[in-house]
Amino acid sequence: MDEHHYLIRGGIAGRERMRVVGRVMRPTTLRLLERVGVTSGMRCLDVGCGAGEVTFDLASLVGITGHVVGVDLDETKLDLARGDAEQAEVGNVEFRLGDVGGGLGQEEYDVVYARFLLTHVPDPEGVLQLMIDAAKPGGEVVVEDIDYGGTFDHPTTDEFDRYREIYVEAARVNGGDALIGRRLPLMMTRAGLERVEVEVVQPSGLEGEVTVIPALTLENIKATAVRHEVASGDEVDRVVDALYSIARDPEAFVASPRIVQVWGRKPGVATVGPSGRP
């Protein structure tokens, strides 16, 4: 997928947003990885890794006897991730520049993971198949992605409703699907994965970083929304201002999109470590 057509702004500005999202998501993502059974000695692939928010957690779980590869098409974010790895002296990770269209390898990994990737690609089933191809027989394929129909604020405001509309429509005209989370379980079952399991989480709160994610997100899709005439620049700016006001309101309850976590096993016999399955 060409980075120019990616819905959300990349580079350093995009990375700052993903740092916030990463901190908000980290507790539930870690529980997912532990439930899947990521453990010492495994070889893992993080597809669409960005600046490595999950890649480094995977590296910690697999330990010095394991190895983690992060793949992304944003060279700026990858350079930042490599710098972080060098500074922290993390030796069991590597970051590669690559488009999923070029393939992800064949039966190389015990765990293949992606977060907030399939929502952006025009052929999510095809990308999922590439992820499955990259997993070893008996390996786990793990996806976390969004269902934007679930995001809300309370008390409800017209501006928040408009933000949700802009995001969903901008994703659609850009070739993605902001509601893909609800499709994932059937998609993974039809792809031939076994023992498919599902969990739904929804970061939310009255205060803290979770409340500013809507404003940060709309800021970062402004160019796409304007380019596709989903909204004018002035309207986006007005809604962003309102979203920041909501974030500052101690009585406003803000819920991020539902996050659908789905994981399943590639048919075959696992070759490394426990899978965490009965």
C-alpha positions as CSV (number, residue, x, y, z in Angstrom):
1,M,0.0,0.0,0.0
2,D,1.4,3.4,-1.1
3,E,2.2,5.6,1.9
4,H,0.8,8.6,0.1
5,H,-2.7,7.0,0.3
6,Y,-2.5,6.1,4.0
7,L,-5.4,7.6,5.8
8,I,-3.5,8.9,8.8
9,R,-0.5,11.2,8.6
10,G,2.8,9.5,9.0
11,G,6.3,10.7,9.9
12,I,7.2,12.4,13.2
13,A,3.8,14.1,13.6
14,G,2.0,10.8,13.1
15,R,4.4,9.1,15.5
16,E,3.5,11.4,18.3
17,R,-0.2,10.4,18.0
18,M,0.8,6.7,17.9
19,R,2.8,7.2,21.1
20,V,-0.4,8.3,22.8
21,V,-2.4,5.5,21.3
22,G,0.3,3.0,22.2
23,R,0.3,4.1,25.9
24,V,-3.5,3.9,26.0
25,M,-3.6,0.5,24.3
26,R,-0.6,-1.1,26.0
27,P,-2.4,-2.8,29.0
28,T,-4.9,-4.6,26.8
29,T,-2.4,-5.5,24.1
30,L,-0.1,-7.0,26.6
31,R,-2.9,-9.1,28.1
32,L,-3.7,-10.3,24.6
33,L,-0.1,-11.3,23.8
34,E,0.2,-13.1,27.1
35,R,-3.2,-14.9,26.5
36,V,-2.0,-15.9,23.0
37,G,1.1,-17.4,24.5
38,V,4.0,-15.3,23.3
39,T,6.9,-16.6,25.3
40,S,10.7,-17.0,25.4
41,G,12.4,-18.2,22.3
42,M,9.7,-17.3,19.8
43,R,10.2,-15.6,16.5
44,C,7.6,-12.9,15.9
45,L,6.6,-10.5,13.1
46,D,4.9,-7.2,13.8
47,V,3.2,-6.1,10.5
48,G,2.7,-2.3,10.1
49,C,4.8,-1.8,13.2
50,G,5.1,2.0,13.0
51,A,7.7,3.2,15.5
52,G,7.7,-0.2,17.3
53,E,5.1,0.4,20.1
54,V,4.2,-3.3,20.1
55,T,7.5,-4.6,18.6
56,F,9.4,-3.8,21.8
57,D,6.8,-5.4,24.0
58,L,7.1,-8.5,21.8
59,A,10.8,-8.4,22.1
60,S,10.6,-8.3,25.9
61,L,8.2,-11.3,26.0
62,V,10.4,-13.5,23.7
63,G,13.6,-12.6,25.5
64,I,17.2,-12.9,24.3
65,T,16.6,-16.3,22.8
66,G,13.8,-15.0,20.7
67,H,13.7,-12.5,17.8
68,V,11.2,-9.9,16.6
69,V,10.9,-8.3,13.1
70,G,8.9,-5.1,12.6
71,V,7.9,-4.2,9.1
72,D,6.5,-0.8,8.0
73,L,6.4,1.5,5.0
74,D,7.2,4.7,6.9
75,E,11.0,5.1,6.9
76,T,10.9,8.0,9.3
77,K,9.1,5.9,12.0
78,L,11.4,3.0,11.4
79,D,14.5,5.2,11.8
80,L,13.1,6.5,15.1
81,A,12.4,2.9,16.2
82,R,16.0,1.8,15.3
83,G,17.3,4.7,17.3
84,D,15.2,3.7,20.3
85,A,16.4,0.1,20.0
86,E,20.0,1.2,19.9
87,Q,19.6,3.6,22.8
88,A,17.9,0.9,24.9
89,E,20.4,-1.8,23.8
90,V,17.6,-4.1,22.6
91,G,19.4,-6.6,20.4
92,N,16.6,-9.0,19.5
93,V,14.6,-6.7,17.2
94,E,15.1,-5.5,13.7
95,F,13.1,-3.0,11.7
96,R,12.6,-3.5,7.9
97,L,11.1,-1.2,5.3
98,G,8.6,-3.0,3.3
99,D,5.1,-2.9,1.7
100,V,2.9,-5.9,2.6
101,G,2.3,-6.2,-1.2
102,G,5.8,-7.6,-1.5
103,G,5.0,-10.5,0.8
104,L,6.0,-11.2,4.4
105,G,7.9,-14.5,4.1
106,Q,6.9,-18.1,4.2
107,E,6.4,-20.1,7.4
108,E,9.1,-18.2,9.3
109,Y,7.3,-17.0,12.5
110,D,5.7,-18.4,15.6
111,V,3.5,-15.3,15.9
112,V,2.4,-12.9,13.3
113,Y,0.7,-9.8,14.6
114,A,-0.9,-6.6,13.3
115,R,-2.6,-3.7,15.0
116,F,-4.6,-1.1,13.1
117,L,-3.4,-2.2,9.7
118,L,-6.2,-4.1,8.0
119,T,-8.5,-1.1,8.4
120,H,-6.3,0.9,6.0
121,V,-5.7,-1.6,3.2
122,P,-8.0,-2.1,0.2
123,D,-7.6,-5.9,0.3
124,P,-7.6,-6.9,4.0
125,E,-8.3,-10.5,3.1
126,G,-5.2,-10.6,0.9
127,V,-3.0,-9.0,3.6
128,L,-4.4,-11.5,6.2
129,Q,-3.4,-14.3,3.9
130,L,0.1,-13.0,3.6
131,M,0.2,-12.9,7.4
132,I,-0.9,-16.5,7.5
133,D,1.7,-17.5,4.9
134,A,4.4,-16.0,7.1
135,A,3.4,-18.0,10.1
136,K,4.8,-21.5,10.8
137,P,2.4,-24.4,10.9
138,G,0.9,-24.3,14.4
139,G,1.8,-20.6,14.7
140,E,-0.5,-17.9,15.9
141,V,-1.9,-15.1,13.7
142,V,-3.1,-12.1,15.9
143,V,-5.0,-9.0,14.8
144,E,-6.3,-6.0,16.6
145,D,-8.4,-3.6,14.7
146,I,-11.1,-1.0,15.0
147,D,-14.9,-0.7,14.8
148,Y,-15.4,3.0,14.6
149,G,-19.2,2.6,15.0
150,G,-18.6,2.1,18.7
151,T,-16.9,5.4,19.5
152,F,-19.0,7.9,21.5
153,D,-19.0,10.7,24.0
154,H,-21.4,11.4,26.8
155,P,-23.2,13.8,27.1
156,T,-23.5,13.4,23.3
157,T,-22.4,16.3,21.2
158,D,-23.0,17.1,17.5
159,E,-19.3,17.7,17.0
160,F,-18.3,14.3,18.3
161,D,-20.9,12.6,16.0
162,R,-19.5,14.6,13.1
163,Y,-15.9,13.5,13.9
164,R,-17.1,9.9,13.8
165,E,-18.8,10.5,10.4
166,I,-15.8,12.2,9.0
167,Y,-13.4,9.4,10.0
168,V,-15.6,6.6,8.7
169,E,-16.3,8.3,5.4
170,A,-12.7,9.4,4.9
171,A,-11.5,5.8,5.5
172,R,-14.1,4.5,3.0
173,V,-13.2,6.8,0.1
174,N,-9.5,6.2,0.8
175,G,-10.0,2.5,0.3
176,G,-10.2,1.3,3.9
177,D,-12.9,0.2,6.3
178,A,-13.3,1.9,9.7
179,L,-15.7,-0.8,10.8
180,I,-13.5,-3.7,9.9
181,G,-13.3,-5.0,13.5
182,R,-16.8,-6.6,13.3
183,R,-15.6,-8.5,10.2
184,L,-12.5,-10.0,11.6
185,P,-13.7,-13.1,13.3
186,L,-15.4,-14.5,10.2
187,M,-12.6,-13.3,8.0
188,M,-10.1,-15.2,10.0
189,T,-12.3,-18.3,10.2
190,R,-12.8,-18.3,6.4
191,A,-9.1,-17.9,5.9
192,G,-8.6,-21.4,7.5
193,L,-7.3,-20.5,10.9
194,E,-8.2,-22.9,13.7
195,R,-9.4,-22.2,17.3
196,V,-10.3,-18.6,16.4
197,E,-10.9,-16.6,19.6
198,V,-12.3,-13.1,20.1
199,E,-12.1,-10.4,22.7
200,V,-13.5,-6.8,22.5
201,V,-11.9,-4.0,24.5
202,Q,-12.7,-0.3,24.5
203,P,-10.3,2.3,26.1
204,S,-12.4,5.0,27.6
205,G,-12.4,7.5,30.5
206,L,-13.3,10.9,32.0
207,E,-9.7,12.1,31.9
208,G,-6.2,11.3,30.7
209,E,-4.7,10.6,27.3
210,V,-7.6,8.5,26.1
211,T,-9.8,11.6,25.9
212,V,-7.5,13.4,23.5
213,I,-7.2,10.6,21.0
214,P,-10.3,11.8,19.0
215,A,-8.8,15.3,18.5
216,L,-5.4,14.0,17.7
217,T,-6.9,11.5,15.2
218,L,-9.0,14.1,13.4
219,E,-6.0,16.4,13.1
220,N,-4.0,13.6,11.5
221,I,-6.6,12.7,8.9
222,K,-7.4,16.3,8.0
223,A,-5.4,16.2,4.7
224,T,-7.2,13.0,3.6
225,A,-10.6,14.3,4.5
226,V,-10.1,17.5,2.7
227,R,-8.5,15.9,-0.4
228,H,-11.5,13.6,-0.8
229,E,-14.0,16.4,0.0
230,V,-15.4,14.6,3.0
231,A,-15.1,17.9,5.0
232,S,-13.6,21.3,4.5
233,G,-10.4,22.4,6.3
234,D,-12.4,24.9,8.3
235,E,-14.9,22.3,9.4
236,V,-12.2,19.9,10.5
237,D,-10.5,22.7,12.5
238,R,-13.8,23.6,14.2
239,V,-14.5,20.0,15.1
240,V,-10.9,19.5,16.4
241,D,-11.3,22.5,18.7
242,A,-14.6,21.1,20.0
243,L,-12.9,17.7,20.6
244,Y,-10.2,19.3,22.6
245,S,-12.8,21.1,24.7
246,I,-14.6,17.8,25.3
247,A,-11.2,16.3,26.5
248,R,-10.8,19.1,29.0
249,D,-14.4,18.7,30.3
250,P,-14.2,16.7,33.6
251,E,-17.8,15.6,33.1
252,A,-17.4,14.3,29.5
253,F,-17.0,10.6,29.1
254,V,-15.1,9.6,26.0
255,A,-14.9,6.1,24.5
256,S,-12.5,5.2,21.8
257,P,-13.6,2.9,18.9
258,R,-14.2,-0.7,19.9
259,I,-11.0,-2.7,19.5
260,V,-11.7,-6.2,18.3
261,Q,-8.9,-8.7,19.2
262,V,-8.9,-11.9,17.2
263,W,-6.4,-14.7,17.1
264,G,-6.2,-18.1,15.6
265,R,-3.8,-20.9,14.9
266,K,-2.4,-21.9,11.5
267,P,-3.1,-25.6,10.8
268,G,-0.1,-27.8,11.5
269,V,2.1,-28.7,14.4
270,A,3.8,-25.9,16.5
271,T,7.6,-26.2,16.5
272,V,8.6,-23.6,19.2
273,G,7.3,-23.0,22.7
274,P,3.9,-23.3,24.2
275,S,1.0,-21.8,22.3
276,G,-1.1,-21.0,25.4
277,R,-3.9,-23.1,24.1
278,P,-5.4,-26.2,25.8
